[in-house]
Amino acid sequence: MIKILSVDGGGLRGIIPATVLLYLQRQLDNPLGTYFDLITGTSTGGIIALGLAKNPPLTMDKILELYVRRSDEIFSKGWGEYLPWMFRRKYNHESLEALLIEFLGKEELTTCRTRVMIPVRDLVERKTVWFKSWRALGAVPMWEVARATSAAHTYFCAHKNLADGGTSVGNPAACAAAEARVLWPSEEVLLVSMGTGVSTKSLAHLACEGYGKWAPHLSGEFMDGAADAVDYQMDKDPGVDYRRFQIKLISAKPDMDDASSEQINGLLRDGERLISKNKLALDQLVKDLKE
Protein backbone atom coordinates (compact mmCIF):
# COMPACT_ATOMS: atom_id res chain seq x y z
CA MET A 1 0.00 0.00 0.00
CA ILE A 2 1.22 3.50 -0.91
CA LYS A 3 1.16 5.96 1.99
CA ILE A 4 0.72 9.70 1.41
CA LEU A 5 0.79 12.65 3.81
CA SER A 6 -0.93 15.91 2.86
CA VAL A 7 -0.85 19.12 4.94
CA ASP A 8 -3.14 22.11 4.34
CA GLY A 9 -2.16 25.75 4.17
CA GLY A 10 -3.04 28.17 6.97
CA GLY A 11 -0.09 30.29 8.11
CA LEU A 12 0.71 30.06 11.80
CA ARG A 13 -2.19 27.64 12.17
CA GLY A 14 0.36 25.08 10.95
CA ILE A 15 0.89 24.61 14.69
CA ILE A 16 -2.19 22.36 14.71
CA PRO A 17 -1.02 19.71 12.21
CA ALA A 18 2.52 19.97 13.60
CA THR A 19 1.18 19.12 17.07
CA VAL A 20 -0.67 16.09 15.70
CA LEU A 21 2.30 14.91 13.66
CA LEU A 22 4.51 15.19 16.75
CA TYR A 23 2.07 12.87 18.54
CA LEU A 24 2.50 10.33 15.74
CA GLN A 25 6.28 10.73 15.69
CA ARG A 26 6.60 9.95 19.38
CA GLN A 27 5.08 6.50 18.79
CA LEU A 28 7.32 5.61 15.85
CA ASP A 29 10.88 4.31 15.80
CA ASN A 30 12.12 6.22 12.75
CA PRO A 31 11.66 9.77 11.41
CA LEU A 32 8.02 10.37 10.51
CA GLY A 33 8.71 11.28 6.89
CA THR A 34 10.28 7.90 6.18
CA TYR A 35 6.93 6.14 6.72
CA PHE A 36 5.40 7.85 3.67
CA ASP A 37 6.01 7.32 -0.04
CA LEU A 38 4.85 10.82 -0.97
CA ILE A 39 4.42 14.02 1.05
CA THR A 40 2.67 17.16 -0.12
CA GLY A 41 1.76 20.46 1.47
CA THR A 42 0.60 23.95 0.61
CA SER A 43 1.99 27.17 2.04
CA THR A 44 2.67 26.46 5.73
CA GLY A 45 1.92 22.80 4.96
CA GLY A 46 4.61 22.97 2.30
CA ILE A 47 7.18 24.02 4.90
CA ILE A 48 6.21 21.07 7.11
CA ALA A 49 6.27 18.70 4.12
CA LEU A 50 9.75 19.81 3.07
CA GLY A 51 11.07 19.48 6.61
CA LEU A 52 9.81 15.89 6.81
CA ALA A 53 11.00 14.92 3.32
CA LYS A 54 14.53 16.36 3.39
CA ASN A 55 17.63 14.24 3.92
CA PRO A 56 18.23 14.02 6.80
CA PRO A 57 14.66 14.88 7.83
CA LEU A 58 13.86 17.44 10.50
CA THR A 59 12.33 16.11 13.69
CA MET A 60 8.79 17.17 14.46
CA ASP A 61 10.07 18.84 17.62
CA LYS A 62 12.27 21.04 15.46
CA ILE A 63 9.46 21.85 13.03
CA LEU A 64 7.04 22.76 15.83
CA GLU A 65 9.76 24.95 17.34
CA LEU A 66 9.84 26.95 14.11
CA TYR A 67 6.23 27.98 14.72
CA VAL A 68 6.11 28.24 18.49
CA ARG A 69 9.45 29.91 19.27
CA ARG A 70 10.38 31.67 16.04
CA SER A 71 7.05 32.94 14.70
CA ASP A 72 7.82 36.51 15.72
CA GLU A 73 10.70 36.38 13.22
CA ILE A 74 8.46 35.05 10.44
CA PHE A 75 5.88 37.78 10.94
CA SER A 76 8.39 40.60 11.22
CA LYS A 77 7.21 43.94 9.84
CA GLY A 78 9.48 46.11 7.70
CA TRP A 79 9.37 49.72 6.55
CA GLY A 80 6.16 48.98 4.69
CA GLU A 81 4.21 48.86 7.95
CA TYR A 82 4.15 52.64 7.93
CA LEU A 83 2.21 52.77 4.66
CA PRO A 84 -1.60 52.50 4.52
CA TRP A 85 -2.51 48.79 4.58
CA MET A 86 -4.06 48.86 1.10
CA PHE A 87 -0.73 49.84 -0.49
CA ARG A 88 1.79 47.52 1.15
CA ARG A 89 2.60 43.94 1.85
CA LYS A 90 2.30 43.25 5.53
CA TYR A 91 5.59 41.58 6.49
CA ASN A 92 9.31 41.62 5.73
CA HIS A 93 10.18 38.58 3.59
CA GLU A 94 13.90 38.76 4.46
CA SER A 95 13.29 37.43 7.97
CA LEU A 96 11.26 34.53 6.58
CA GLU A 97 13.97 33.70 4.03
CA ALA A 98 16.71 33.66 6.66
CA LEU A 99 14.70 31.29 8.83
CA LEU A 100 13.89 28.93 5.94
CA ILE A 101 17.57 28.75 4.97
CA GLU A 102 18.46 27.99 8.59
CA PHE A 103 15.92 25.17 8.87
CA LEU A 104 15.98 23.66 5.38
CA GLY A 105 19.53 24.51 4.25
CA LYS A 106 20.47 25.19 0.65
CA GLU A 107 20.21 21.64 -0.67
CA GLU A 108 18.13 21.12 -3.78
CA LEU A 109 14.68 19.59 -3.76
CA THR A 110 16.07 16.60 -5.69
CA THR A 111 18.06 15.56 -2.59
CA CYS A 112 14.92 14.82 -0.55
CA ARG A 113 14.79 11.39 1.04
CA THR A 114 11.03 11.07 0.48
CA ARG A 115 9.18 12.12 -2.67
CA VAL A 116 7.64 15.55 -2.12
CA MET A 117 5.43 17.78 -4.27
CA ILE A 118 4.71 21.44 -3.52
CA PRO A 119 2.29 23.78 -5.37
CA VAL A 120 3.03 27.44 -6.10
CA ARG A 121 1.19 30.03 -8.14
CA ASP A 122 3.02 31.44 -11.19
CA LEU A 123 2.02 35.11 -11.38
CA VAL A 124 3.37 35.52 -14.93
CA GLU A 125 1.62 32.53 -16.53
CA ARG A 126 -1.34 32.75 -14.11
CA LYS A 127 -1.23 29.03 -13.40
CA THR A 128 -0.37 26.58 -10.63
CA VAL A 129 3.08 24.98 -10.87
CA TRP A 130 4.10 21.84 -8.97
CA PHE A 131 7.63 21.44 -7.69
CA LYS A 132 8.34 17.70 -7.54
CA SER A 133 11.52 16.28 -6.08
CA TRP A 134 11.77 13.63 -8.83
CA ARG A 135 11.34 16.03 -11.76
CA ALA A 136 13.50 18.69 -13.47
CA LEU A 137 11.78 21.49 -11.52
CA GLY A 138 13.19 19.87 -8.41
CA ALA A 139 16.65 21.28 -9.19
CA VAL A 140 16.06 24.31 -6.96
CA PRO A 141 16.92 24.85 -3.28
CA MET A 142 14.28 23.60 -0.88
CA TRP A 143 14.20 26.90 0.97
CA GLU A 144 13.21 28.69 -2.25
CA VAL A 145 10.31 26.28 -2.82
CA ALA A 146 9.17 26.88 0.78
CA ARG A 147 9.56 30.62 0.33
CA ALA A 148 7.44 30.62 -2.84
CA THR A 149 4.59 28.42 -1.61
CA SER A 150 4.31 30.45 1.62
CA ALA A 151 4.33 33.87 -0.10
CA ALA A 152 0.73 34.62 0.84
CA HIS A 153 -0.71 37.52 -1.14
CA THR A 154 -0.51 40.86 0.74
CA TYR A 155 1.48 39.19 3.55
CA PHE A 156 4.82 38.60 1.78
CA CYS A 157 6.36 39.60 -1.54
CA ALA A 158 6.23 36.91 -4.20
CA HIS A 159 9.49 35.00 -4.74
CA LYS A 160 10.70 35.22 -8.35
CA ASN A 161 7.09 35.82 -9.44
CA LEU A 162 5.95 32.68 -7.59
CA ALA A 163 3.40 32.99 -4.80
CA ASP A 164 1.22 31.14 -2.29
CA GLY A 165 0.13 27.72 -3.51
CA GLY A 166 -2.94 28.01 -1.30
CA THR A 167 -4.46 30.37 -3.85
CA SER A 168 -5.52 27.35 -5.88
CA VAL A 169 -4.64 24.31 -3.76
CA GLY A 170 -5.42 24.93 -0.09
CA ASN A 171 -5.86 21.20 0.55
CA PRO A 172 -3.56 19.28 -1.84
CA ALA A 173 -4.86 15.81 -0.92
CA ALA A 174 -6.78 15.20 -4.17
CA CYS A 175 -3.80 16.33 -6.26
CA ALA A 176 -1.55 13.92 -4.35
CA ALA A 177 -4.01 11.07 -4.95
CA ALA A 178 -4.02 11.86 -8.68
CA GLU A 179 -0.21 11.85 -8.71
CA ALA A 180 -0.14 8.50 -6.92
CA ARG A 181 -2.24 6.97 -9.70
CA VAL A 182 0.45 8.01 -12.17
CA LEU A 183 3.40 6.85 -10.06
CA TRP A 184 1.83 3.65 -8.67
CA PRO A 185 -1.18 2.84 -10.90
CA SER A 186 -1.85 -0.62 -9.47
CA GLU A 187 -1.39 0.16 -5.77
CA GLU A 188 -3.95 0.91 -3.07
CA VAL A 189 -3.50 4.29 -1.38
CA LEU A 190 -3.62 5.40 2.25
CA LEU A 191 -3.91 9.19 2.28
CA VAL A 192 -3.49 11.07 5.57
CA SER A 193 -4.74 14.66 5.33
CA MET A 194 -3.98 17.24 8.04
CA GLY A 195 -6.07 20.39 8.39
CA THR A 196 -5.09 23.65 10.08
CA GLY A 197 -8.38 24.36 11.83
CA VAL A 198 -11.60 26.02 10.69
CA SER A 199 -13.42 29.01 12.11
CA THR A 200 -16.70 28.55 13.99
CA LYS A 201 -17.73 32.19 13.55
CA SER A 202 -21.04 32.60 11.71
CA LEU A 203 -21.11 34.89 8.66
CA ALA A 204 -24.88 34.96 8.36
CA HIS A 205 -24.94 38.66 9.24
CA LEU A 206 -23.06 39.37 6.00
CA ALA A 207 -25.58 37.61 3.75
CA CYS A 208 -26.70 40.82 2.01
CA GLU A 209 -23.59 42.96 2.51
CA GLY A 210 -21.21 44.26 -0.13
CA TYR A 211 -17.50 43.81 -0.74
CA GLY A 212 -16.40 46.22 1.98
CA LYS A 213 -17.93 44.05 4.70
CA TRP A 214 -17.02 40.72 3.06
CA ALA A 215 -13.39 41.55 2.19
CA PRO A 216 -11.78 40.44 5.50
CA HIS A 217 -13.55 37.07 5.29
CA LEU A 218 -13.25 36.15 1.61
CA SER A 219 -9.84 34.48 1.80
CA GLY A 220 -10.93 32.16 4.60
CA GLU A 221 -14.23 31.40 2.86
CA PHE A 222 -12.49 30.43 -0.38
CA MET A 223 -9.92 28.25 1.42
CA ASP A 224 -12.47 26.46 3.63
CA GLY A 225 -14.89 25.95 0.75
CA ALA A 226 -12.21 24.48 -1.50
CA ALA A 227 -11.02 22.18 1.30
CA ASP A 228 -14.59 20.95 1.83
CA ALA A 229 -14.82 20.11 -1.88
CA VAL A 230 -11.63 18.05 -1.65
CA ASP A 231 -12.98 16.19 1.39
CA TYR A 232 -16.16 15.32 -0.50
CA GLN A 233 -14.21 14.14 -3.51
CA MET A 234 -11.79 11.99 -1.52
CA ASP A 235 -14.50 10.48 0.69
CA LYS A 236 -16.22 9.22 -2.47
CA ASP A 237 -13.04 7.76 -4.00
CA PRO A 238 -13.16 3.95 -3.62
CA GLY A 239 -9.47 3.56 -4.40
CA VAL A 240 -8.24 5.69 -1.51
CA ASP A 241 -8.29 5.09 2.25
CA TYR A 242 -8.76 8.77 3.10
CA ARG A 243 -8.17 9.82 6.70
CA ARG A 244 -8.81 13.49 7.38
CA PHE A 245 -7.84 15.16 10.66
CA GLN A 246 -9.40 18.58 11.13
CA ILE A 247 -10.75 20.60 14.10
CA LYS A 248 -12.96 23.61 14.70
CA LEU A 249 -11.05 26.46 16.30
CA ILE A 250 -12.22 27.10 19.85
CA SER A 251 -9.16 28.20 21.81
CA ALA A 252 -7.56 30.10 18.90
CA LYS A 253 -8.69 32.70 16.39
CA PRO A 254 -8.73 31.93 12.65
CA ASP A 255 -6.00 34.53 11.99
CA MET A 256 -3.06 33.14 10.02
CA ASP A 257 -0.48 35.65 11.23
CA ASP A 258 -1.22 36.35 14.90
CA ALA A 259 2.06 35.48 16.65
CA SER A 260 0.95 36.50 20.13
CA SER A 261 1.61 34.05 22.96
CA GLU A 262 -2.13 33.86 23.59
CA GLN A 263 -2.82 32.77 20.01
CA ILE A 264 0.07 30.29 19.92
CA ASN A 265 -1.08 28.67 23.16
CA GLY A 266 -4.63 28.58 21.79
CA LEU A 267 -3.46 26.78 18.65
CA LEU A 268 -1.51 24.29 20.75
CA ARG A 269 -4.64 23.60 22.82
CA ASP A 270 -6.74 23.13 19.68
CA GLY A 271 -4.10 20.73 18.37
CA GLU A 272 -4.19 18.74 21.59
CA ARG A 273 -8.00 18.71 21.43
CA LEU A 274 -7.81 17.29 17.90
CA ILE A 275 -5.55 14.52 19.22
CA SER A 276 -7.90 13.79 22.12
CA LYS A 277 -10.98 13.59 19.87
CA ASN A 278 -9.21 11.35 17.34
CA LYS A 279 -6.94 9.29 19.58
CA LEU A 280 -8.26 5.91 18.44
CA ALA A 281 -7.94 6.85 14.78
CA LEU A 282 -4.45 8.26 15.31
CA ASP A 283 -3.28 5.20 17.22
CA GLN A 284 -4.63 2.99 14.44
CA LEU A 285 -2.75 5.14 11.94
CA VAL A 286 0.48 4.51 13.85
CA LYS A 287 -0.09 0.77 13.56
CA ASP A 288 -0.81 1.06 9.84
CA LEU A 289 2.32 3.16 9.27
CA LYS A 290 4.45 0.58 11.05
CA GLU A 291 3.16 -2.10 8.69
KEVEX-891804 format. One record per residue (C-alpha): residue number from 1; x, y, z; residue in one letter. Coordinates in Angstrom, 3 decimals, always signed. Each point is the difference from the previous one (the first is absolute). Layout:
<nodes>
  resi        xx        yy        zz  resn
   NUM         X         Y         Z     A
...
</nodes>
This chain:
<nodes>
  resi        xx        yy        zz  resn
     1    +0.000    +0.000    +0.000     M
     2    +1.220    +3.496    -0.905     I
     3    -0.064    +2.464    +2.893     K
     4    -0.439    +3.738    -0.578     I
     5    +0.073    +2.949    +2.399     L
     6    -1.719    +3.261    -0.945     S
     7    +0.075    +3.208    +2.077     V
     8    -2.283    +2.992    -0.601     D
     9    +0.974    +3.641    -0.166     G
    10    -0.873    +2.425    +2.796     G
    11    +2.946    +2.112    +1.139     G
    12    +0.798    -0.230    +3.692     L
    13    -2.897    -2.419    +0.369     R
    14    +2.547    -2.559    -1.220     G
    15    +0.531    -0.470    +3.744     I
    16    -3.080    -2.246    +0.020     I
    17    +1.174    -2.655    -2.501     P
    18    +3.542    +0.262    +1.387     A
    19    -1.345    -0.852    +3.471     T
    20    -1.851    -3.031    -1.367     V
    21    +2.976    -1.177    -2.049     L
    22    +2.207    +0.282    +3.091     L
    23    -2.441    -2.318    +1.797     Y
    24    +0.429    -2.538    -2.805     L
    25    +3.780    +0.394    -0.048     Q
    26    +0.319    -0.775    +3.687     R
    27    -1.519    -3.456    -0.583     Q
    28    +2.243    -0.883    -2.942     L
    29    +3.560    -1.308    -0.052     D
    30    +1.234    +1.912    -3.055     N
    31    -0.455    +3.554    -1.339     P
    32    -3.642    +0.595    -0.896     L
    33    +0.692    +0.912    -3.620     G
    34    +1.571    -3.385    -0.706     T
    35    -3.354    -1.751    +0.534     Y
    36    -1.525    +1.710    -3.052     F
    37    +0.608    -0.536    -3.705     D
    38    -1.161    +3.499    -0.928     L
    39    -0.429    +3.199    +2.019     I
    40    -1.756    +3.145    -1.175     T
    41    -0.903    +3.300    +1.598     G
    42    -1.161    +3.490    -0.868     T
    43    +1.387    +3.223    +1.429     S
    44    +0.680    -0.715    +3.693     T
    45    -0.744    -3.657    -0.766     G
    46    +2.689    +0.166    -2.663     G
    47    +2.569    +1.054    +2.596     I
    48    -0.973    -2.951    +2.214     I
    49    +0.064    -2.374    -2.992     A
    50    +3.480    +1.112    -1.049     L
    51    +1.316    -0.333    +3.542     G
    52    -1.257    -3.587    +0.201     L
    53    +1.189    -0.970    -3.496     A
    54    +3.533    +1.440    +0.074     K
    55    +3.100    -2.117    +0.525     N
    56    +0.596    -0.223    +2.885     P
    57    -3.574    +0.864    +1.029     P
    58    -0.802    +2.561    +2.669     L
    59    -1.522    -1.338    +3.191     T
    60    -3.544    +1.065    +0.775     M
    61    +1.278    +1.672    +3.160     D
    62    +2.205    +2.195    -2.167     K
    63    -2.814    +0.809    -2.423     I
    64    -2.413    +0.913    +2.792     L
    65    +2.710    +2.187    +1.517     E
    66    +0.082    +2.002    -3.232     L
    67    -3.610    +1.026    +0.607     Y
    68    -0.116    +0.261    +3.773     V
    69    +3.335    +1.670    +0.781     R
    70    +0.938    +1.765    -3.233     R
    71    -3.336    +1.266    -1.337     S
    72    +0.775    +3.576    +1.018     D
    73    +2.881    -0.134    -2.503     E
    74    -2.244    -1.328    -2.776     I
    75    -2.577    +2.724    +0.499     F
    76    +2.507    +2.826    +0.282     S
    77    -1.177    +3.338    -1.382     K
    78    +2.270    +2.170    -2.136     G
    79    -0.114    +3.607    -1.149     W
    80    -3.212    -0.737    -1.870     G
    81    -1.951    -0.121    +3.269     E
    82    -0.053    +3.786    -0.025     Y
    83    -1.946    +0.127    -3.269     L
    84    -3.806    -0.266    -0.137     P
    85    -0.912    -3.718    +0.058     W
    86    -1.546    +0.071    -3.478     M
    87    +3.330    +0.982    -1.590     F
    88    +2.518    -2.320    +1.641     R
    89    +0.809    -3.580    +0.699     R
    90    -0.301    -0.688    +3.678     K
    91    +3.289    -1.675    +0.960     Y
    92    +3.718    +0.042    -0.763     N
    93    +0.876    -3.041    -2.137     H
    94    +3.714    +0.185    +0.865     E
    95    -0.605    -1.336    +3.516     S
    96    -2.034    -2.894    -1.395     L
    97    +2.715    -0.832    -2.547     E
    98    +2.741    -0.044    +2.634     A
    99    -2.017    -2.368    +2.170     L
   100    -0.803    -2.356    -2.890     L
   101    +3.679    -0.183    -0.977     I
   102    +0.888    -0.762    +3.620     E
   103    -2.536    -2.819    +0.283     F
   104    +0.061    -1.505    -3.494     L
   105    +3.541    +0.845    -1.122     G
   106    +0.940    +0.683    -3.608     K
   107    -0.256    -3.557    -1.314     E
   108    -2.080    -0.511    -3.117     E
   109    -3.447    -1.533    +0.020     L
   110    +1.389    -2.992    -1.921     T
   111    +1.986    -1.036    +3.093     T
   112    -3.135    -0.740    +2.039     C
   113    -0.129    -3.435    +1.598     R
   114    -3.763    -0.316    -0.561     T
   115    -1.854    +1.052    -3.154     R
   116    -1.533    +3.427    +0.555     V
   117    -2.211    +2.226    -2.158     M
   118    -0.728    +3.661    +0.757     I
   119    -2.414    +2.341    -1.848     P
   120    +0.741    +3.663    -0.739     V
   121    -1.847    +2.591    -2.039     R
   122    +1.834    +1.404    -3.045     D
   123    -0.998    +3.676    -0.194     L
   124    +1.350    +0.405    -3.552     V
   125    -1.752    -2.990    -1.592     E
   126    -2.958    +0.219    +2.415     R
   127    +0.109    -3.721    +0.713     K
   128    +0.861    -2.446    +2.768     T
   129    +3.447    -1.595    -0.238     V
   130    +1.019    -3.146    +1.896     W
   131    +3.537    -0.399    +1.281     F
   132    +0.702    -3.742    +0.147     K
   133    +3.185    -1.423    +1.463     S
   134    +0.247    -2.648    -2.747     W
   135    -0.428    +2.404    -2.937     R
   136    +2.155    +2.659    -1.700     A
   137    -1.720    +2.804    +1.944     L
   138    +1.419    -1.626    +3.115     G
   139    +3.454    +1.417    -0.780     A
   140    -0.592    +3.030    +2.229     V
   141    +0.866    +0.539    +3.677     P
   142    -2.645    -1.254    +2.403     M
   143    -0.080    +3.297    +1.846     W
   144    -0.990    +1.790    -3.221     E
   145    -2.896    -2.404    -0.568     V
   146    -1.137    +0.592    +3.595     A
   147    +0.390    +3.746    -0.450     R
   148    -2.121    -0.001    -3.166     A
   149    -2.854    -2.200    +1.230     T
   150    -0.281    +2.025    +3.229     S
   151    +0.024    +3.421    -1.721     A
   152    -3.600    +0.759    +0.942     A
   153    -1.443    +2.896    -1.977     H
   154    +0.205    +3.337    +1.881     T
   155    +1.986    -1.668    +2.809     Y
   156    +3.343    -0.589    -1.767     F
   157    +1.541    +1.001    -3.321     C
   158    -0.129    -2.693    -2.661     A
   159    +3.256    -1.910    -0.544     H
   160    +1.207    +0.221    -3.606     K
   161    -3.611    +0.595    -1.091     N
   162    -1.134    -3.131    +1.848     L
   163    -2.553    +0.309    +2.790     A
   164    -2.177    -1.849    +2.506     D
   165    -1.090    -3.424    -1.214     G
   166    -3.070    +0.291    +2.208     G
   167    -1.526    +2.363    -2.546     T
   168    -1.057    -3.020    -2.038     S
   169    +0.881    -3.045    +2.126     V
   170    -0.785    +0.624    +3.663     G
   171    -0.435    -3.730    +0.650     N
   172    +2.297    -1.927    -2.395     P
   173    -1.300    -3.463    +0.916     A
   174    -1.914    -0.609    -3.242     A
   175    +2.975    +1.122    -2.093     C
   176    +2.248    -2.406    +1.912     A
   177    -2.458    -2.849    -0.604     A
   178    -0.004    +0.789    -3.729     A
   179    +3.806    -0.005    -0.030     E
   180    +0.065    -3.358    +1.791     A
   181    -2.092    -1.526    -2.778     R
   182    +2.689    +1.042    -2.468     V
   183    +2.947    -1.160    +2.110     L
   184    -1.569    -3.199    +1.388     W
   185    -3.012    -0.815    -2.232     P
   186    -0.667    -3.462    +1.432     S
   187    +0.459    +0.779    +3.697     E
   188    -2.557    +0.755    +2.698     E
   189    +0.450    +3.377    +1.688     V
   190    -0.123    +1.113    +3.632     L
   191    -0.295    +3.785    +0.032     L
   192    +0.427    +1.886    +3.286     V
   193    -1.254    +3.586    -0.236     S
   194    +0.765    +2.578    +2.709     M
   195    -2.096    +3.152    +0.347     G
   196    +0.985    +3.257    +1.699     T
   197    -3.288    +0.713    +1.748     G
   198    -3.226    +1.659    -1.146     V
   199    -1.814    +2.996    +1.424     S
   200    -3.284    -0.466    +1.884     T
   201    -1.035    +3.640    -0.446     K
   202    -3.302    +0.416    -1.840     S
   203    -0.071    +2.287    -3.047     L
   204    -3.772    +0.066    -0.305     A
   205    -0.057    +3.701    +0.884     H
   206    +1.872    +0.715    -3.241     L
   207    -2.517    -1.763    -2.251     A
   208    -1.118    +3.206    -1.741     C
   209    +3.106    +2.144    +0.501     E
   210    +2.379    +1.305    -2.643     G
   211    +3.719    -0.450    -0.610     Y
   212    +1.095    +2.407    +2.727     G
   213    -1.529    -2.169    +2.722     K
   214    +0.910    -3.333    -1.642     W
   215    +3.627    +0.836    -0.874     A
   216    +1.608    -1.114    +3.313     P
   217    -1.762    -3.367    -0.209     H
   218    +0.296    -0.922    -3.680     L
   219    +3.412    -1.671    +0.184     S
   220    -1.092    -2.320    +2.802     G
   221    -3.305    -0.758    -1.740     E
   222    +1.743    -0.974    -3.235     F
   223    +2.568    -2.176    +1.796     M
   224    -2.544    -1.788    +2.210     D
   225    -2.420    -0.516    -2.879     G
   226    +2.681    -1.467    -2.256     A
   227    +1.189    -2.307    +2.808     A
   228    -3.571    -1.225    +0.528     D
   229    -0.233    -0.844    -3.710     A
   230    +3.196    -2.052    +0.227     V
   231    -1.357    -1.861    +3.042     D
   232    -3.173    -0.876    -1.886     Y
   233    +1.949    -1.180    -3.017     Q
   234    +2.417    -2.144    +1.994     M
   235    -2.711    -1.515    +2.212     D
   236    -1.718    -1.254    -3.164     K
   237    +3.174    -1.462    -1.532     D
   238    -0.119    -3.808    +0.384     P
   239    +3.694    -0.390    -0.782     G
   240    +1.231    +2.124    +2.894     V
   241    -0.047    -0.597    +3.752     D
   242    -0.470    +3.683    +0.855     Y
   243    +0.587    +1.041    +3.597     R
   244    -0.643    +3.672    +0.679     R
   245    +0.977    +1.669    +3.285     F
   246    -1.568    +3.420    +0.472     Q
   247    -1.347    +2.019    +2.964     I
   248    -2.207    +3.010    +0.606     K
   249    +1.905    +2.857    +1.596     L
   250    -1.167    +0.635    +3.552     I
   251    +3.064    +1.104    +1.959     S
   252    +1.598    +1.895    -2.912     A
   253    -1.130    +2.605    -2.508     K
   254    -0.040    -0.768    -3.743     P
   255    +2.723    +2.595    -0.660     D
   256    +2.940    -1.392    -1.963     M
   257    +2.582    +2.518    +1.207     D
   258    -0.742    +0.693    +3.671     D
   259    +3.284    -0.869    +1.744     A
   260    -1.113    +1.023    +3.488     S
   261    +0.668    -2.450    +2.825     S
   262    -3.745    -0.190    +0.632     E
   263    -0.688    -1.093    -3.581     Q
   264    +2.890    -2.475    -0.093     I
   265    -1.154    -1.619    +3.238     N
   266    -3.543    -0.091    -1.364     G
   267    +1.164    -1.807    -3.144     L
   268    +1.948    -2.481    +2.104     L
   269    -3.129    -0.693    +2.065     R
   270    -2.101    -0.474    -3.135     D
   271    +2.647    -2.396    -1.306     G
   272    -0.095    -1.995    +3.215     E
   273    -3.806    -0.026    -0.161     R
   274    +0.187    -1.421    -3.530     L
   275    +2.257    -2.770    +1.318     I
   276    -2.346    -0.731    +2.899     S
   277    -3.078    -0.201    -2.248     K
   278    +1.769    -2.242    -2.530     N
   279    +2.264    -2.056    +2.242     K
   280    -1.314    -3.383    -1.138     L
   281    +0.317    +0.942    -3.666     A
   282    +3.493    +1.414    +0.531     L
   283    +1.173    -3.065    +1.914     D
   284    -1.354    -2.208    -2.785     Q
   285    +1.879    +2.152    -2.501     L
   286    +3.233    -0.628    +1.918     V
   287    -0.577    -3.748    -0.293     K
   288    -0.713    +0.299    -3.721     D
   289    +3.128    +2.090    -0.570     L
   290    +2.132    -2.576    +1.784     K
   291    -1.296    -2.674    -2.359     E
</nodes>
